């Protein structure tokens, strides 16, 4: 009878096999979900970095030969400042977007661009006034400019100085309170020191 009692008796030991199975399944689930979340975070980080690269240099897409100076550089990416660029063909850009082509409005200005002051006359002044009127109308419709009242100007060094001054005056007249000019940093000669 002793042999029969032992066969029907229950085991008093814990069976850990189902516990280990459950723990392994949970571990695998947590590992997969954390790796998916990590991938999503990395993708979001890359997307933000790409957006920042585009927003950091919106004005750099318009090639211009800026004058060189030793002034302190301005961080144009800070607060997403508006930057207007004028290239050597008298085309106006805000960021990378072309907003105005003066030569389409006043083809007579073509002979003045890159020329000396002697090429500028009353006819060119009238022609450029048409361009400035169109520019002021475009700027008055810019909501960000109205809100910020701040703009920076990048003008190609081939543009006559008088034209740049007239553009600056029109930008000020359109309600811009804070205005700055952008230039490239001057290269210092290490050997001359």
SULWO-V202221 format. One record per residue. RES is the residue in one letter. SS is DSSP state (alpha for helix, beta for strand, coil for the rest). NEAR is the number of other ideal C-beta (glycine too) atoms within 10 Angstrom. Layout:
# SULWO-V202221
((RES & SS & NEAR) (RES & SS & NEAR))
This chain:
# SULWO-V202221
((X & coil & 5) (X & alpha & 5) (X & alpha & 6) (X & alpha & 8) (X & alpha & 8) (X & alpha & 8) (X & alpha & 6) (X & alpha & 6) (X & coil & 8) (X & coil & 5) (X & coil & 6) (X & coil & 5) (X & coil & 6) (X & coil & 8) (X & coil & 8) (X & coil & 9) (X & alpha & 8) (X & alpha & 9) (X & alpha & 10) (X & alpha & 10) (X & alpha & 10) (X & alpha & 10) (X & alpha & 11) (X & alpha & 10) (X & alpha & 10) (X & alpha & 10) (X & alpha & 10) (X & alpha & 10) (X & alpha & 10) (X & alpha & 10) (X & alpha & 10) (X & alpha & 10) (X & alpha & 10) (X & alpha & 10) (X & alpha & 10) (X & alpha & 10) (X & alpha & 10) (X & alpha & 10) (X & alpha & 10) (X & alpha & 10) (X & alpha & 10) (X & alpha & 10) (X & alpha & 10) (X & alpha & 10) (X & alpha & 10) (X & alpha & 10) (X & alpha & 10) (X & alpha & 10) (X & alpha & 10) (X & alpha & 10) (X & alpha & 10) (X & alpha & 11) (X & alpha & 10) (X & alpha & 12) (X & alpha & 12) (X & alpha & 14) (X & coil & 14) (X & alpha & 20) (X & alpha & 22) (X & alpha & 14) (X & alpha & 12) (X & coil & 21) (X & coil & 9) (X & coil & 21) (X & coil & 13) (X & coil & 15) (X & coil & 14) (X & beta & 12) (X & beta & 13) (X & coil & 9) (X & coil & 12) (X & coil & 6) (X & coil & 10) (X & coil & 14) (X & coil & 8) (X & coil & 21) (X & coil & 14) (X & alpha & 8) (X & alpha & 9) (X & alpha & 13) (X & coil & 18) (X & coil & 21) (X & beta & 22) (X & beta & 26) (X & beta & 25) (X & beta & 23) (X & coil & 20) (X & coil & 15) (X & coil & 15) (X & coil & 25) (X & beta & 18) (X & beta & 23) (X & beta & 20) (X & beta & 21) (X & coil & 20) (X & coil & 14) (X & beta & 10) (X & beta & 13) (X & beta & 16) (X & beta & 20) (X & beta & 15) (X & alpha & 24) (X & alpha & 15) (X & alpha & 11) (X & alpha & 18) (X & coil & 21) (X & alpha & 10) (X & alpha & 15) (X & alpha & 22) (X & alpha & 15) (X & alpha & 11) (X & coil & 24) (X & coil & 18) (X & coil & 14) (X & coil & 13) (X & coil & 8) (X & alpha & 9) (X & alpha & 7) (X & alpha & 13) (X & coil & 17) (X & coil & 11) (X & alpha & 7) (X & alpha & 12) (X & alpha & 20) (X & alpha & 13) (X & alpha & 11) (X & alpha & 19) (X & alpha & 23) (X & alpha & 13) (X & alpha & 14) (X & alpha & 23) (X & alpha & 20) (X & alpha & 12) (X & alpha & 18) (X & alpha & 22) (X & alpha & 16) (X & alpha & 11) (X & alpha & 15) (X & alpha & 23) (X & alpha & 12) (X & coil & 10) (X & coil & 17) (X & alpha & 7) (X & alpha & 13) (X & alpha & 20) (X & alpha & 13) (X & alpha & 8) (X & alpha & 16) (X & coil & 14) (X & beta & 15) (X & beta & 24) (X & beta & 17) (X & beta & 20) (X & beta & 21) (X & beta & 25) (X & coil & 21) (X & coil & 15) (X & coil & 15) (X & coil & 20) (X & coil & 21) (X & alpha & 10) (X & alpha & 14) (X & alpha & 22) (X & alpha & 16) (X & alpha & 10) (X & alpha & 17) (X & alpha & 23) (X & alpha & 16) (X & alpha & 12) (X & alpha & 17) (X & alpha & 19) (X & alpha & 12) (X & alpha & 12) (X & coil & 19) (X & coil & 14) (X & coil & 20) (X & coil & 9) (X & beta & 10) (X & beta & 14) (X & beta & 13) (X & beta & 15) (X & coil & 20) (X & coil & 16) (X & beta & 14) (X & beta & 12) (X & coil & 11) (X & coil & 8) (X & coil & 8) (X & coil & 7) (X & coil & 6) (X & coil & 4) (X & coil & 5) (X & coil & 5))
